[in-house]
Amino acid sequence: MIARFTREGSAALLNEQSDLEVAGQAGNGREAVNLAYRLGPDVVVMDAAMPLMAGDEATRQIRLHLPNVRVVALSMFEEADMAEAMRQAGAEACLLKTAPSDELLAAIRGTRVPRV
């Protein structure tokens, strides 16, 4: 199944999984960092293009202060430099938002690390 991952769509998909729980949702990069600090999740699903603070900078800050938190990046951009910037910032996986939902779930679970 091909799914377009929006924040609400991703949350709905994750909430259907018995082994995953959505702890919070952020509308911008700064909020994502603050929520990660406060909630201490196992995994953050980060949009590469976030308002107020870019996804790579938010990822860098999260990984700096919460090194055990895994980051899975989503991007609507197919350019390799966007995925590389997210990886350099500490994202363990980078997926296109149009990727099949099973790839996102596998990346979150850490069972397979897809690449853009």
N, CA, C and O atoms as a Tinker XYZ file with bonds, in Angstrom:
   464  protein
     1  N      0.842000   -1.171000    0.000000    73     2
     2  CA     0.000000    0.000000    0.000000    64     1     3
     3  C      0.888000    1.236000    0.000000    63     2     4     5
     4  O      1.860000    1.300000    0.753000    81     3
     5  N      0.571000    2.202000   -0.824000    73     3     6
     6  CA     1.289000    3.472000   -0.859000    64     5     7
     7  C      0.491000    4.459000   -0.017000    63     6     8     9
     8  O     -0.718000    4.605000   -0.192000    81     7
     9  N      1.169000    5.122000    0.881000    73     7    10
    10  CA     0.490000    6.083000    1.741000    64     9    11
    11  C      1.244000    7.400000    1.738000    63    10    12    13
    12  O      2.475000    7.412000    1.733000    81    11
    13  N      0.531000    8.489000    1.742000    73    11    14
    14  CA     1.142000    9.808000    1.902000    64    13    15
    15  C      1.134000   10.081000    3.406000    63    14    16    17
    16  O      0.084000   10.124000    4.047000    81    15
    17  N      2.352000   10.266000    3.949000    73    15    18
    18  CA     2.466000   10.412000    5.386000    64    17    19
    19  C      2.359000   11.872000    5.788000    63    18    20    21
    20  O      3.296000   12.654000    5.630000    81    19
    21  N      1.214000   12.209000    6.303000    73    19    22
    22  CA     1.048000   13.491000    6.963000    64    21    23
    23  C      1.119000   13.200000    8.448000    63    22    24    25
    24  O      1.123000   12.042000    8.868000    81    23
    25  N      1.176000   14.242000    9.225000    73    23    26
    26  CA     1.241000   14.033000   10.671000    64    25    27
    27  C      0.037000   13.234000   11.153000    63    26    28    29
    28  O      0.194000   12.278000   11.913000    81    27
    29  N     -1.145000   13.609000   10.725000    73    27    30
    30  CA    -2.346000   12.906000   11.164000    64    29    31
    31  C     -2.405000   11.490000   10.585000    63    30    32    33
    32  O     -2.787000   10.544000   11.276000    81    31
    33  N     -2.028000   11.356000    9.324000    73    31    34
    34  CA    -2.032000   10.040000    8.693000    64    33    35
    35  C     -1.039000    9.094000    9.336000    63    34    36    37
    36  O     -1.327000    7.916000    9.545000    81    35
    37  N      0.133000    9.624000    9.647000    73    35    38
    38  CA     1.150000    8.807000   10.314000    64    37    39
    39  C      0.667000    8.373000   11.688000    63    38    40    41
    40  O      0.824000    7.215000   12.075000    81    39
    41  N      0.079000    9.311000   12.422000    73    39    42
    42  CA    -0.414000    8.990000   13.766000    64    41    43
    43  C     -1.498000    7.923000   13.697000    63    42    44    45
    44  O     -1.522000    7.010000   14.522000    81    43
    45  N     -2.391000    8.029000   12.725000    73    43    46
    46  CA    -3.458000    7.031000   12.579000    64    45    47
    47  C     -2.861000    5.656000   12.263000    63    46    48    49
    48  O     -3.281000    4.648000   12.831000    81    47
    49  N     -1.889000    5.620000   11.363000    73    47    50
    50  CA    -1.233000    4.358000   11.019000    64    49    51
    51  C     -0.554000    3.752000   12.244000    63    50    52    53
    52  O     -0.694000    2.557000   12.507000    81    51
    53  N      0.173000    4.566000   12.984000    73    51    54
    54  CA     0.906000    4.066000   14.145000    64    53    55
    55  C     -0.036000    3.615000   15.251000    63    54    56    57
    56  O      0.227000    2.620000   15.926000    81    55
    57  N     -1.122000    4.336000   15.439000    73    55    58
    58  CA    -2.087000    3.961000   16.480000    64    57    59
    59  C     -2.780000    2.635000   16.193000    63    58    60    61
    60  O     -3.326000    2.014000   17.105000    81    59
    61  N     -2.765000    2.193000   14.934000    73    59    62
    62  CA    -3.343000    0.893000   14.577000    64    61    63
    63  C     -2.424000   -0.264000   14.959000    63    62    64    65
    64  O     -2.845000   -1.421000   14.943000    81    63
    65  N     -1.177000    0.038000   15.301000    73    63    66
    66  CA    -0.188000   -0.997000   15.614000    64    65    67
    67  C     -0.205000   -1.280000   17.114000    63    66    68    69
    68  O     -0.108000   -0.357000   17.922000    81    67
    69  N     -0.326000   -2.537000   17.480000    73    67    70
    70  CA    -0.415000   -2.887000   18.901000    64    69    71
    71  C      0.904000   -2.665000   19.649000    63    70    72    73
    72  O      0.904000   -2.530000   20.873000    81    71
    73  N      2.028000   -2.627000   18.921000    73    71    74
    74  CA     3.327000   -2.479000   19.568000    64    73    75
    75  C      3.883000   -1.056000   19.510000    63    74    76    77
    76  O      5.004000   -0.812000   19.956000    81    75
    77  N      3.112000   -0.118000   18.966000    73    75    78
    78  CA     3.570000    1.269000   18.851000    64    77    79
    79  C      2.569000    2.210000   19.501000    63    78    80    81
    80  O      1.364000    1.956000   19.509000    81    79
    81  N      3.092000    3.299000   20.045000    73    79    82
    82  CA     2.242000    4.300000   20.684000    64    81    83
    83  C      2.725000    5.681000   20.287000    63    82    84    85
    84  O      3.921000    5.963000   20.359000    81    83
    85  N      1.816000    6.538000   19.871000    73    83    86
    86  CA     2.152000    7.921000   19.540000    64    85    87
    87  C      2.136000    8.718000   20.844000    63    86    88    89
    88  O      1.095000    8.862000   21.485000    81    87
    89  N      3.307000    9.231000   21.226000    73    87    90
    90  CA     3.426000    9.972000   22.487000    64    89    91
    91  C      3.107000   11.445000   22.305000    63    90    92    93
    92  O      2.669000   12.100000   23.252000    81    91
    93  N      3.316000   11.979000   21.109000    73    91    94
    94  CA     3.063000   13.392000   20.875000    64    93    95
    95  C      3.211000   13.727000   19.406000    63    94    96    97
    96  O      3.736000   12.939000   18.619000    81    95
    97  N      2.736000   14.923000   19.047000    73    95    98
    98  CA     2.840000   15.413000   17.676000    64    97    99
    99  C      3.267000   16.863000   17.713000    63    98   100   101
   100  O      2.821000   17.631000   18.565000    81    99
   101  N      4.131000   17.234000   16.788000    73    99   102
   102  CA     4.641000   18.605000   16.731000    64   101   103
   103  C      4.339000   19.212000   15.363000    63   102   104   105
   104  O      4.373000   18.527000   14.341000    81   103
   105  N      4.046000   20.499000   15.368000    73   103   106
   106  CA     3.754000   21.207000   14.132000    64   105   107
   107  C      4.952000   21.911000   13.534000    63   106   108   109
   108  O      4.892000   22.393000   12.403000    81   107
   109  N      6.056000   21.977000   14.295000    73   107   110
   110  CA     7.265000   22.612000   13.770000    64   109   111
   111  C      8.488000   21.997000   14.453000    63   110   112   113
   112  O      8.366000   21.256000   15.429000    81   111
   113  N      9.652000   22.317000   13.927000    73   111   114
   114  CA    10.882000   21.722000   14.429000    64   113   115
   115  C     11.184000   22.062000   15.876000    63   114   116   117
   116  O     11.631000   21.205000   16.637000    81   115
   117  N     10.946000   23.292000   16.254000    73   115   118
   118  CA    11.204000   23.706000   17.638000    64   117   119
   119  C     10.317000   22.939000   18.609000    63   118   120   121
   120  O     10.770000   22.489000   19.662000    81   119
   121  N      9.060000   22.799000   18.244000    73   119   122
   122  CA     8.125000   22.046000   19.076000    64   121   123
   123  C      8.530000   20.569000   19.140000    63   122   124   125
   124  O      8.392000   19.932000   20.184000    81   123
   125  N      9.028000   20.026000   18.028000    73   123   126
   126  CA     9.478000   18.626000   18.012000    64   125   127
   127  C     10.619000   18.408000   19.001000    63   126   128   129
   128  O     10.637000   17.418000   19.731000    81   127
   129  N     11.563000   19.338000   19.018000    73   127   130
   130  CA    12.690000   19.234000   19.954000    64   129   131
   131  C     12.190000   19.318000   21.387000    63   130   132   133
   132  O     12.570000   18.497000   22.221000    81   131
   133  N     11.346000   20.295000   21.685000    73   131   134
   134  CA    10.830000   20.458000   23.048000    64   133   135
   135  C     10.031000   19.240000   23.503000    63   134   136   137
   136  O     10.172000   18.794000   24.642000    81   135
   137  N      9.194000   18.700000   22.617000    73   135   138
   138  CA     8.427000   17.506000   22.975000    64   137   139
   139  C      9.338000   16.302000   23.200000    63   138   140   141
   140  O      9.123000   15.522000   24.127000    81   139
   141  N     10.340000   16.156000   22.364000    73   139   142
   142  CA    11.274000   15.036000   22.537000    64   141   143
   143  C     11.975000   15.136000   23.888000    63   142   144   145
   144  O     12.112000   14.136000   24.593000    81   143
   145  N     12.417000   16.340000   24.251000    73   143   146
   146  CA    13.073000   16.525000   25.558000    64   145   147
   147  C     12.121000   16.168000   26.687000    63   146   148   149
   148  O     12.516000   15.514000   27.652000    81   147
   149  N     10.876000   16.593000   26.571000    73   147   150
   150  CA     9.905000   16.374000   27.642000    64   149   151
   151  C      9.421000   14.929000   27.718000    63   150   152   153
   152  O      9.259000   14.383000   28.809000    81   151
   153  N      9.190000   14.304000   26.552000    73   151   154
   154  CA     8.574000   12.969000   26.534000    64   153   155
   155  C      9.584000   11.823000   26.491000    63   154   156   157
   156  O      9.269000   10.711000   26.913000    81   155
   157  N     10.796000   12.081000   25.987000    73   155   158
   158  CA    11.813000   11.036000   25.903000    64   157   159
   159  C     11.360000    9.804000   25.139000    63   158   160   161
   160  O     11.431000    8.697000   25.674000    81   159
   161  N     10.895000    9.961000   23.904000    73   159   162
   162  CA    10.404000    8.803000   23.155000    64   161   163
   163  C     11.541000    7.876000   22.725000    63   162   164   165
   164  O     12.713000    8.247000   22.773000    81   163
   165  N     11.179000    6.680000   22.311000    73   163   166
   166  CA    12.160000    5.747000   21.754000    64   165   167
   167  C     12.535000    6.170000   20.337000    63   166   168   169
   168  O     13.694000    6.071000   19.933000    81   167
   169  N     11.531000    6.645000   19.586000    73   167   170
   170  CA    11.714000    7.005000   18.177000    64   169   171
   171  C     10.983000    8.313000   17.898000    63   170   172   173
   172  O      9.882000    8.545000   18.397000    81   171
   173  N     11.617000    9.165000   17.093000    73   171   174
   174  CA    10.979000   10.381000   16.591000    64   173   175
   175  C     10.879000   10.232000   15.080000    63   174   176   177
   176  O     11.872000    9.945000   14.411000    81   175
   177  N      9.678000   10.428000   14.544000    73   175   178
   178  CA     9.493000   10.480000   13.098000    64   177   179
   179  C      9.521000   11.961000   12.742000    63   178   180   181
   180  O      8.627000   12.716000   13.123000    81   179
   181  N     10.557000   12.373000   12.008000    73   179   182
   182  CA    10.832000   13.787000   11.755000    64   181   183
   183  C     10.634000   14.134000   10.287000    63   182   184   185
   184  O     11.194000   13.485000    9.404000    81   183
   185  N      9.840000   15.155000   10.038000    73   183   186
   186  CA     9.720000   15.691000    8.684000    64   185   187
   187  C     10.990000   16.474000    8.388000    63   186   188   189
   188  O     11.436000   17.269000    9.216000    81   187
   189  N     11.568000   16.260000    7.232000    73   187   190
   190  CA    12.802000   16.950000    6.871000    64   189   191
   191  C     12.585000   18.446000    6.676000    63   190   192   193
   192  O     13.498000   19.239000    6.910000    81   191
   193  N     11.389000   18.841000    6.252000    73   191   194
   194  CA    11.092000   20.253000    5.984000    64   193   195
   195  C     10.088000   20.761000    7.017000    63   194   196   197
   196  O      8.880000   20.751000    6.782000    81   195
   197  N     10.602000   21.203000    8.157000    73   195   198
   198  CA     9.744000   21.695000    9.235000    64   197   199
   199  C      9.837000   23.215000    9.323000    63   198   200   201
   200  O     10.905000   23.777000    9.077000    81   199
   201  N      8.736000   23.895000    9.669000    73   199   202
   202  CA     8.819000   25.336000    9.891000    64   201   203
   203  C      9.522000   25.652000   11.224000    63   202   204   205
   204  O      9.600000   24.796000   12.105000    81   203
   205  N     10.013000   26.841000   11.359000    73   203   206
   206  CA    10.699000   27.403000   12.538000    64   205   207
   207  C     12.076000   26.804000   12.797000    63   206   208   209
   208  O     12.981000   27.513000   13.237000    81   207
   209  N     12.248000   25.517000   12.535000    73   207   210
   210  CA    13.550000   24.868000   12.669000    64   209   211
   211  C     13.542000   23.689000   11.701000    63   210   212   213
   212  O     12.666000   22.826000   11.773000    81   211
   213  N     14.510000   23.655000   10.806000    73   211   214
   214  CA    14.568000   22.592000    9.805000    64   213   215
   215  C     14.690000   21.227000   10.467000    63   214   216   217
   216  O     15.196000   21.108000   11.583000    81   215
   217  N     14.226000   20.211000    9.773000    73   215   218
   218  CA    14.260000   18.852000   10.297000    64   217   219
   219  C     15.649000   18.368000   10.646000    63   218   220   221
   220  O     15.825000   17.644000   11.625000    81   219
   221  N     16.655000   18.764000    9.846000    73   219   222
   222  CA    18.010000   18.312000   10.163000    64   221   223
   223  C     18.526000   18.957000   11.439000    63   222   224   225
   224  O     19.202000   18.299000   12.229000    81   223
   225  N     18.220000   20.232000   11.657000    73   223   226
   226  CA    18.665000   20.896000   12.893000    64   225   227
   227  C     17.920000   20.334000   14.100000    63   226   228   229
   228  O     18.523000   20.120000   15.151000    81   227
   229  N     16.628000   20.093000   13.962000    73   227   230
   230  CA    15.859000   19.501000   15.061000    64   229   231
   231  C     16.402000   18.106000   15.388000    63   230   232   233
   232  O     16.530000   17.741000   16.557000    81   231
   233  N     16.717000   17.340000   14.357000    73   231   234
   234  CA    17.294000   16.004000   14.560000    64   233   235
   235  C     18.632000   16.114000   15.277000    63   234   236   237
   236  O     18.894000   15.368000   16.221000    81   235
   237  N     19.468000   17.028000   14.840000    73   235   238
   238  CA    20.788000   17.223000   15.461000    64   237   239
   239  C     20.641000   17.539000   16.954000    63   238   240   241
   240  O     21.364000   16.981000   17.779000    81   239
   241  N     19.718000   18.424000   17.296000    73   239   242
   242  CA    19.527000   18.803000   18.702000    64   241   243
   243  C     18.974000   17.639000   19.527000    63   242   244   245
   244  O     19.396000   17.421000   20.662000    81   243
   245  N     18.044000   16.906000   18.958000    73   243   246
   246  CA    17.486000   15.758000   19.675000    64   245   247
   247  C     18.580000   14.723000   19.932000    63   246   248   249
   248  O     18.721000   14.235000   21.053000    81   247
   249  N     19.346000   14.390000   18.909000    73   247   250
   250  CA    20.393000   13.367000   19.051000    64   249   251
   251  C     21.510000   13.822000   19.990000    63   250   252   253
   252  O     22.114000   12.998000   20.677000    81   251
   253  N     21.790000   15.126000   20.025000    73   251   254
   254  CA    22.819000   15.651000   20.916000    64   253   255
   255  C     22.424000   15.472000   22.379000    63   254   256   257
   256  O     23.244000   15.064000   23.202000    81   255
   257  N     21.177000   15.774000   22.699000    73   255   258
   258  CA    20.725000   15.738000   24.089000    64   257   259
   259  C     20.064000   14.418000   24.483000    63   258   260   261
   260  O     19.986000   14.093000   25.667000    81   259
   261  N     19.591000   13.664000   23.502000    73   259   262
   262  CA    18.942000   12.376000   23.754000    64   261   263
   263  C     19.547000   11.342000   22.799000    63   262   264   265
   264  O     18.886000   10.915000   21.851000    81   263
   265  N     20.792000   10.938000   23.041000    73   263   266
   266  CA    21.494000   10.090000   22.085000    64   265   267
   267  C     20.869000    8.709000   21.851000    63   266   268   269
   268  O     21.166000    8.066000   20.844000    81   267
   269  N     20.025000    8.253000   22.748000    73   267   270
   270  CA    19.392000    6.944000   22.571000    64   269   271
   271  C     18.089000    7.001000   21.779000    63   270   272   273
   272  O     17.513000    5.966000   21.443000    81   271
   273  N     17.628000    8.218000   21.483000    73   271   274
   274  CA    16.408000    8.363000   20.700000    64   273   275
   275  C     16.753000    8.172000   19.223000    63   274   276   277
   276  O     17.633000    8.845000   18.685000    81   275
   277  N     16.049000    7.251000   18.583000    73   275   278
   278  CA    16.241000    7.027000   17.152000    64   277   279
   279  C     15.370000    7.986000   16.369000    63   278   280   281
   280  O     14.240000    8.265000   16.769000    81   279
   281  N     15.884000    8.499000   15.250000    73   279   282
   282  CA    15.122000    9.414000   14.402000    64   281   283
   283  C     14.937000    8.773000   13.031000    63   282   284   285
   284  O     15.892000    8.314000   12.404000    81   283
   285  N     13.685000    8.755000   12.586000    73   283   286
   286  CA    13.329000    8.307000   11.247000    64   285   287
   287  C     12.837000    9.544000   10.506000    63   286   288   289
   288  O     11.876000   10.186000   10.930000    81   287
   289  N     13.492000    9.877000    9.403000    73   287   290
   290  CA    13.159000   11.085000    8.654000    64   289   291
   291  C     12.210000   10.777000    7.502000    63   290   292   293
   292  O     12.319000    9.743000    6.843000    81   291
   293  N     11.281000   11.697000    7.277000    73   291   294
   294  CA    10.381000   11.640000    6.134000    64   293   295
   295  C     10.586000   12.898000    5.308000    63   294   296   297
   296  O     10.755000   13.990000    5.850000    81   295
   297  N     10.571000   12.735000    4.002000    73   295   298
   298  CA    10.755000   13.889000    3.120000    64   297   299
   299  C      9.896000   13.742000    1.881000    63   298   300   301
   300  O      9.668000   12.632000    1.400000    81   299
   301  N      9.421000   14.862000    1.367000    73   299   302
   302  CA     8.725000   14.837000    0.087000    64   301   303
   303  C      9.714000   15.073000   -1.049000    63   302   304   305
   304  O      9.341000   14.996000   -2.220000    81   303
   305  N     10.963000   15.357000   -0.718000    73   303   306
   306  CA    11.988000   15.643000   -1.706000    64   305   307
   307  C     12.796000   14.396000   -2.026000    63   306   308   309
   308  O     13.251000   13.699000   -1.120000    81   307
   309  N     12.973000   14.114000   -3.300000    73   307   310
   310  CA    13.738000   12.939000   -3.718000    64   309   311
   311  C     15.230000   13.216000   -3.806000    63   310   312   313
   312  O     16.015000   12.290000   -4.006000    81   311
   313  N     15.635000   14.470000   -3.662000    73   311   314
   314  CA    17.047000   14.817000   -3.793000    64   313   315
   315  C     17.881000   14.112000   -2.725000    63   314   316   317
   316  O     17.523000   14.084000   -1.548000    81   315
   317  N     18.985000   13.552000   -3.161000    73   315   318
   318  CA    19.863000   12.810000   -2.255000    64   317   319
   319  C     20.462000   13.707000   -1.183000    63   318   320   321
   320  O     20.763000   13.235000   -0.086000    81   319
   321  N     20.644000   14.996000   -1.477000    73   319   322
   322  CA    21.258000   15.879000   -0.483000    64   321   323
   323  C     20.368000   16.091000    0.735000    63   322   324   325
   324  O     20.881000   16.301000    1.834000    81   323
   325  N     19.058000   16.042000    0.573000    73   323   326
   326  CA    18.142000   16.173000    1.715000    64   325   327
   327  C     18.288000   14.959000    2.626000    63   326   328   329
   328  O     18.400000   15.099000    3.844000    81   327
   329  N     18.285000   13.768000    2.032000    73   327   330
   330  CA    18.445000   12.542000    2.828000    64   329   331
   331  C     19.811000   12.529000    3.497000    63   330   332   333
   332  O     19.927000   12.135000    4.658000    81   331
   333  N     20.837000   12.951000    2.785000    73   331   334
   334  CA    22.185000   12.972000    3.359000    64   333   335
   335  C     22.268000   13.959000    4.520000    63   334   336   337
   336  O     22.911000   13.666000    5.528000    81   335
   337  N     21.629000   15.121000    4.398000    73   335   338
   338  CA    21.628000   16.103000    5.492000    64   337   339
   339  C     20.950000   15.521000    6.731000    63   338   340   341
   340  O     21.402000   15.751000    7.852000    81   339
   341  N     19.878000   14.775000    6.534000    73   339   342
   342  CA    19.186000   14.161000    7.666000    64   341   343
   343  C     20.048000   13.068000    8.295000    63   342   344   345
   344  O     20.097000   12.948000    9.519000    81   343
   345  N     20.721000   12.280000    7.479000    73   343   346
   346  CA    21.610000   11.237000    8.020000    64   345   347
   347  C     22.776000   11.859000    8.783000    63   346   348   349
   348  O     23.142000   11.389000    9.860000    81   347
   349  N     23.354000   12.917000    8.219000    73   347   350
   350  CA    24.475000   13.602000    8.886000    64   349   351
   351  C     24.041000   14.171000   10.234000    63   350   352   353
   352  O     24.837000   14.243000   11.170000    81   351
   353  N     22.771000   14.575000   10.324000    73   351   354
   354  CA    22.248000   15.124000   11.572000    64   353   355
   355  C     21.952000   14.035000   12.597000    63   354   356   357
   356  O     21.774000   14.327000   13.780000    81   355
   357  N     21.899000   12.772000   12.146000    73   355   358
   358  CA    21.677000   11.675000   13.085000    64   357   359
   359  C     20.472000   10.805000   12.806000    63   358   360   361
   360  O     20.181000    9.897000   13.585000    81   359
   361  N     19.756000   11.053000   11.710000    73   359   362
   362  CA    18.620000   10.190000   11.374000    64   361   363
   363  C     19.147000    8.815000   10.968000    63   362   364   365
   364  O     20.121000    8.703000   10.224000    81   363
   365  N     18.505000    7.802000   11.456000    73   363   366
   366  CA    18.943000    6.438000   11.151000    64   365   367
   367  C     18.323000    5.931000    9.858000    63   366   368   369
   368  O     18.873000    5.029000    9.224000    81   367
   369  N     17.196000    6.488000    9.457000    73   367   370
   370  CA    16.537000    6.104000    8.208000    64   369   371
   371  C     15.914000    7.339000    7.583000    63   370   372   373
   372  O     15.466000    8.244000    8.288000    81   371
   373  N     15.888000    7.371000    6.273000    73   371   374
   374  CA    15.275000    8.469000    5.530000    64   373   375
   375  C     14.357000    7.866000    4.478000    63   374   376   377
   376  O     14.787000    7.076000    3.638000    81   375
   377  N     13.089000    8.248000    4.535000    73   375   378
   378  CA    12.085000    7.714000    3.616000    64   377   379
   379  C     11.360000    8.846000    2.916000    63   378   380   381
   380  O     11.215000    9.941000    3.459000    81   379
   381  N     10.907000    8.570000    1.709000    73   379   382
   382  CA    10.013000    9.498000    1.039000    64   381   383
   383  C      8.635000    9.377000    1.676000    63   382   384   385
   384  O      8.250000    8.297000    2.124000    81   383
   385  N      7.897000   10.469000    1.720000    73   383   386
   386  CA     6.552000   10.421000    2.286000    64   385   387
   387  C      5.630000    9.527000    1.481000    63   386   388   389
   388  O      4.598000    9.087000    1.988000    81   387
   389  N      5.983000    9.254000    0.243000    73   387   390
   390  CA     5.175000    8.379000   -0.605000    64   389   391
   391  C      5.587000    6.919000   -0.497000    63   390   392   393
   392  O      5.051000    6.078000   -1.219000    81   391
   393  N      6.519000    6.602000    0.378000    73   391   394
   394  CA     6.975000    5.219000    0.547000    64   393   395
   395  C      5.837000    4.353000    1.097000    63   394   396   397
   396  O      4.934000    4.860000    1.763000    81   395
   397  N      5.882000    3.070000    0.820000    73   395   398
   398  CA     4.874000    2.168000    1.395000    64   397   399
   399  C      4.893000    2.227000    2.926000    63   398   400   401
   400  O      5.952000    2.360000    3.539000    81   399
   401  N      3.723000    2.127000    3.524000    73   399   402
   402  CA     3.620000    2.233000    4.981000    64   401   403
   403  C      4.427000    1.163000    5.700000    63   402   404   405
   404  O      4.904000    1.397000    6.811000    81   403
   405  N      4.588000   -0.008000    5.089000    73   403   406
   406  CA     5.364000   -1.053000    5.757000    64   405   407
   407  C      6.835000   -0.657000    5.889000    63   406   408   409
   408  O      7.514000   -1.124000    6.803000    81   407
   409  N      7.340000    0.197000    4.991000    73   407   410
   410  CA     8.715000    0.682000    5.127000    64   409   411
   411  C      8.850000    1.613000    6.321000    63   410   412   413
   412  O      9.844000    1.553000    7.045000    81   411
   413  N      7.857000    2.478000    6.534000    73   411   414
   414  CA     7.886000    3.361000    7.703000    64   413   415
   415  C      7.821000    2.532000    8.978000    63   414   416   417
   416  O      8.588000    2.767000    9.912000    81   415
   417  N      6.921000    1.574000    9.021000    73   415   418
   418  CA     6.783000    0.743000   10.218000    64   417   419
   419  C      8.065000   -0.038000   10.489000    63   418   420   421
   420  O      8.482000   -0.161000   11.641000    81   419
   421  N      8.689000   -0.565000    9.448000    73   419   422
   422  CA     9.946000   -1.306000    9.622000    64   421   423
   423  C     11.042000   -0.379000   10.142000    63   422   424   425
   424  O     11.817000   -0.770000   11.015000    81   423
   425  N     11.115000    0.835000    9.618000    73   423   426
   426  CA    12.134000    1.787000   10.076000    64   425   427
   427  C     11.907000    2.163000   11.538000    63   426   428   429
   428  O     12.863000    2.254000   12.308000    81   427
   429  N     10.662000    2.381000   11.921000    73   427   430
   430  CA    10.356000    2.726000   13.311000    64   429   431
   431  C     10.718000    1.562000   14.233000    63   430   432   433
   432  O     11.272000    1.766000   15.313000    81   431
   433  N     10.408000    0.369000   13.810000    73   431   434
   434  CA    10.712000   -0.810000   14.625000    64   433   435
   435  C     12.198000   -1.174000   14.590000    63   434   436   437
   436  O     12.668000   -1.964000   15.409000    81   435
   437  N     12.922000   -0.603000   13.651000    73   435   438
   438  CA    14.351000   -0.888000   13.543000    64   437   439
   439  C     14.644000   -2.224000   12.906000    63   438   440   441
   440  O     15.728000   -2.778000   13.088000    81   439
   441  N     13.678000   -2.752000   12.154000    73   439   442
   442  CA    13.870000   -4.057000   11.541000    64   441   443
   443  C     14.509000   -3.969000   10.170000    63   442   444   445
   444  O     15.058000   -4.951000    9.670000    81   443
   445  N     14.440000   -2.814000    9.573000    73   443   446
   446  CA    15.054000   -2.598000    8.265000    64   445   447
   447  C     15.255000   -1.102000    8.118000    63   446   448   449
   448  O     14.373000   -0.328000    8.492000    81   447
   449  N     16.371000   -0.680000    7.591000    73   447   450
   450  CA    16.656000    0.735000    7.440000    64   449   451
   451  C     16.616000    1.088000    5.955000    63   450   452   453
   452  O     17.616000    0.952000    5.251000    81   451
   453  N     15.439000    1.547000    5.477000    73   451   454
   454  CA    15.345000    1.918000    4.074000    64   453   455
   455  C     16.108000    3.209000    3.791000    63   454   456   457
   456  O     16.305000    4.030000    4.687000    81   455
   457  N     16.521000    3.378000    2.584000    73   455   458
   458  CA    17.234000    4.583000    2.140000    64   457   459
   459  C     16.472000    5.265000    1.033000    63   458   460   461
   460  O     15.828000    4.600000    0.222000    81   459
   461  N     16.535000    6.595000    0.984000    73   459   462
   462  CA    15.945000    7.364000   -0.117000    64   461   463
   463  C     16.866000    7.241000   -1.313000    63   462   464
   464  O     16.583000    7.804000   -2.371000    81   463
